[in-house]
């Protein structure tokens, strides 16, 4: 969330940010409410001064035996007016905060301005494979090999929920363990296993609420949400805390199931594992010093890339334009992997720098050793990586003409096999 003082001084810039990020938000009510809040503050201060003077006067007159009933009534009237102003101030401030919470994070100056068409492919790693046969899409491969069962998943729950079975379930588990071990042992992250349910404050802190509430699964009888990503509980580990400068940087990795309604996306790329409502993901979250956050962003990207390099999966890095950035991100790289079965690039990670946007919402600060001053940390996160499309691409890239699938060497110790056969 942005500071009201910054918004007040930079109205034209903020209105451009809202437009560049593809949102529609009228700031007139914000500035009217902010102006009224400041007026109330002045009026309340004047009344407090007047109350203090009357209180002193009452004391003097009482000491000299004079009648103070009129002054007492005047003091009572002032107190009532003050109470009214304080109640109004609470309501006005709530309105200011609500509108502020709907203003997206400004994009970094390195971000292309415009819609998703302005996304920039930064580089591509690995060669696209050539097949001597027509490669099958993963949903056909998986059905032939008995790896997942979408029909029974639909019976159990509904459409676009996966059911991994037998070696498919073991493949999912093997990939999770492989990625967690890499990020812990090679990259120095600390593993956490967070709750899969969070409260409204947690969802607000990372920026899912209020704008994205329709995309979230909310419980009917309890004030909780199913997490859309482990970013939410892990970032909120330090909500309302003041960290030491020596604590930073902090790196966390976490596995979680993720749940997204994907409201408004029905019918888009819904075959197989391409767009599901429940999926597994290994997440990377960083809390860093403001002056290091963009160097940390590049290292975070590299950490996610290492997964794909180890699995010999061709991928490309895409710098998102302002209109394709998430609400909370200042800069984001998408990592996309190649799917020969669909002949498409599939996103498996969004690597984002939020600067202090989430930290302000979640009140996560650190204390400078040099000044003793508390400042907001910078938060970053990336999928390291998401599994549905990783599984899809891995199967399609490593398929053989006889229908079997070769297992990448780095994954063999986790799966206990060098191939998957029917």
N, C-alpha and C positions, 0 to 999 in steps of 0.2 A: 504494500500500500504506500502511496506517496504522501509526503508531508503537506498539509494544507498550506503552509507558508510558501512552499515551492510551487504549488499549483496556483496560488493566488498571484505570485509574481510572474508566472510564465503561462498565462492563459492561452495565448495564441499557439505556443509550442504544444501544450497539452491537447488542445483541440486537434492539432495536426496529428499527434500521436494516436489519438482515438480513431481518426480517419485512416491513417496509415496501417493500423492493425486490424482494420475491417470492422470496427464497432460503431455503434450509433448511440450517443449519449449526450443529452443536453445539459450543459453545466450551469445554466441560468439559476436553477433552484439551489445548486451548491453555493454559488456566490451570494445569493440572497440570504440563505440560511447562515452562511459564514459572517456576513455583515451584521445580521441580527444578533448573532452570538457575541460579536465584539461590542455591540451597543449594550447588550444586557450586562456584559462584564463591567463596562463603564458605569452604568446606572447602579449596579449592585455595589460597586466600590464607593460611590457617592453616598448611598444609603448607609453603608457600614460606618463611614466617617461621621455621618449625621447621628447615627445610633450611639457611637462612642462619645460624641459631645454631649448628647442628652443624658447618657449614663453618668458622666462626670457631674453634670448639672444637678441631677437627681441626688447624687451623693452629697454635694455641697448643701443643697436646700434641706435635705433630711437632717444633716448635722446641725443646721441652724433652726430646726423645728418648723420649717415652712411646709405648706401644703404642696405635695408633688403629684397629686392625682392626675392633673392635666398632662404633666410630663410623662407619667406612666402610661397614659392612654396613647400619647404620641409615640412612645417607644414601642408599644404593642402594635400600632398601625404600621410602623416601619418594619417590624419583624414579619408581619403578615405579607407586606409588599416584597420583602426579601425572599420569603419562602416561595412566593409566586414566581419571582424572577428565576430562582434556582430551579424550580420545576420546569419552567419554560426553557431554561438553558440546557437542561438534560435532554429535553425533546428535540431541541434545535441541533445539539451536538450529535445526537443519534442520527438525525437526518444527514448531517455533514459526513459522518463516518460511513453511512450506508452508500452515499454517492461516491465518496472517495474509494470505497472498496470495489467499485465497479469500473474504475479507471485502470486500463491496462498498463503494464510496465513499459516505459519508453524503450525502443530498440537501441542497441549500441550503434555508434556511428558507422561501424563496418558492415552493418546489415543492409542489403539491398532494399530499397523502398518499392512497395507495390504488392500485387497479389502473388499467388503461388507460381504463376508463369515466370516470375522474376527470380525464382530460386536458382542458385548458381552451383553447378557441379564443380567442386573444388579439385577433385582428383579421383581416379579409379585405380584400384589395386587388384591384381590378378587378371588372368585372361579368361574370357568366356569359353566354356568347353564346346567342342564340336563332337557330335554324335554320328555314328554310322547308321543309326536307326532313329525313328521318331520318338523322342523322350516322352514318357507319360507324366501327367500331372500327379502331384503327391496323393490326391484322394484316390486315384486308381491304384497307384503303387501300394498305398497303405491298405486298401481293401484286399488286394491280391496277396499281400504278405500277412494279413491278419493283425495289423498294428493298431487300428482304431475302428470304432463302430459308431458312425454318426446316427444311424437309424435308432439304435437303442438309447443313445444319448437324448435324442428327441423325445422318445417315449418316457424316459425318466424325468426330463426337465422341460425341454422345448428346443426349437431350432437354434442353431449356432452355439451349441454347447458341445464340447468335445468329450469323447470317452476313449481313452487309451487302454489297450488291452495287451496282455502277454508281453512280447518283446517291444511293443510300442510304449507300454508303461515303463519298462526298464530303460528304454532309450531316453524317455523324458527325465527319469531320475538320474541317469548317467550324465546327461548334459548339465543338469542343475549342479551336481557334485563337481563335475569338471570345471565349471565356471567359478563356483565358489572357491575351490582350491586355488585356481589361478589368481583370483583377486586377493585372496588372503596371503598366499605364499610368495607370489611374484610381485604383486603391486602394493602390498602392505596395508590392506583394508582390515578393519575389525568386523567380524561377523556378528550380526544380531538377528534374532528371530522374532519379529514384531507381531503384535495382535493383527488380525485381519479385519477387525471392526474398530472404527474410530469415532470420536464424538465430533460435534459440529465445529468446535473450536479448532480441532486439528485440520479439518477440511478447509476452514477459513484461512488458517495459517499458511497453507501451501498454495492457496489461490483457486481451489476447486469451487468454493462457495464465495459469493452467491451466484456467479454467472453460469456455472456449469452444473447446477443442481439437477437438471433434467437428465443428464447423462449418468447420474450416480444411482446406485441401489440403496434406498433408505429403508430401514426397518420400520414397520408400522407401529409397533407397541413399545419401542425403546428408542432413545435419542441417539442412535448409531447409524453409521453408513458402512457398507462393505467397501473395502479400500479399492480404488482404481489402480493403485500402484503402491509399492512399498515406500516410495518417496514420501507419502503422507505420514505414516507413523514414524519413520526414521528421522525425517526433518524435525518433527515435533518432539523428539527425544529431549531437545534442549530449549523447548518453549518456556518463556518467562525465566530464563537463566542468564546470569552474567558469567561468562567464561574468562579464564585468564588468557592473556596473550600467549603465554607459554603452552597453553592447551592446543593452539592452532598450528597447523591444520589438523582437522579430525576427518578421517576417512572411514565410512561404514559401508559394508556390503550386506545385502539381505536377500534371501529367497522369500517370495510370497506368491500365493495365488492372487490374481487381480480380477476385478469384476467391473464391467462397464456396460451400461445399457445401450450405448451407441445410438442414442436417440437421433432420428433423422437420417440414419445411414442405411436403413433397410433396403436390401436389394443391391447393394454396392459391394462387389468382390466378396460374396458370402460363401463361395464354394470351399469345401474342405476346411483348412485351418486359416484361411486368409483374413477372416473377420469373425471373431468369436466373442462371446460375452464373458467367458471365464477362461483365463490363461495363466500360465506360469511365467515368472520372470525373475531374473537376478538383477538387483538394483545396486547402483553405486551412488552414494551421497557424500558430499564434501561440505565442511564448514571451514572457511578460510579467511585470511586477512584481506581487506579490500584491495590493497595494493598488489596482491599476488593472484587475484581471482582469474584474470585472463590467461596467465601462464598455467594456472591449475586447470583451466578449461581445456587447454590443448593437451595436457597430460591425461585428463579424464577421457578425452576422445581416443587417445592412444591406448589407454587401458581397455576400452571397449573393443577397439580394433584388434587387439591381440587375440581375442577369442576367435575371430573369423580367420585371422592368419594361421592360427594353430589348427583350425579345421579345414584349411585350404579352400575357403569359400570366397569367390570373387565378390568384391563390394565396391561401392563408391561413396564418397563423402559429399553431402549436399548442404550448402549454407542456405538456410531458409530466409526468404524475403519477409518483410515486416507483416504482410497480410497473411502469412502462413505460420507465423510465430504463435506460440501459446500465449494466453492471457498474461502469465507471470514471467515469461522469459524475456531477457534483454538480448540474448543471442543464442542461436541453436544450430547445431549440425545434426542432420539426420544421417544415419548410416543405413544404406540400402544394399541388400544382397540380391544376387541374380537368381531368378526362377526360370530354368529352361522349360519346365512343363507348361508355364503360362506365358513365357517370354516377356516377363515383367520384372522390374526392380521392386523389391519388397522392403519396406522400412522395418528394421529390427531394433533400432535405438534412436532416441532423441537425446542428444547431449547438450544440456542447457546450462547457461549461467543466468541466475536470477538477480545478480548483484545483491543489494540489500532489500529487495522488494518483499521476499518472503520473511526475512528477518524482522522487518518492521511490523508485518502482520502478526507474527508469532512472538515478537518481543525477545529476540535472541541477540544478546550483546556480548561484547568482550571488553575487558579493561586494559587500556594501554599502560605499559610499564613506565613509559617516559612521562606521561601526564596524569595518570590515574583516572583519565576520562573514560566513560563507557561509550562505546560505539557499536553500531550494528555490524554483525558479521556479514560476509557474502556466502550465499548457499549455491551449490551446483548439484546437478544429478544427471545420471545417464542410465539407460538400460544396459546391462552388461552380460547378456542381452536377453530380449524377449524370445520365448521359445516357439510359439506356434509357427511363425514364418521361418524361423531357423530350422525347425524340423522339416518343414515343407521343402525348403531349398536344399538342405543336406540330403534328403532322400532323392530329390530330382537330379541333383548334380552327380551323385555317386551311383546312379542306377546303371545296370548292365542290360544287355539285350535279352538275356534269359529271365529278366524280371527280378533278379537279386540286387542287393545294394551293398556296395563296399563300405566299410566303416573306416573313417579317417584314423590314421595311426594314433593321434593324440587321445582319441576317445576309446580306443580298444581296451585299455586297462579298466575303464569304468563300466563298459558294456560286457566285457568278458568274451568278446567275439570280434573277428575281423570282417565278418559279413553277415547280412541278414537274408535268409532264404525262406521261401514258402514251404 
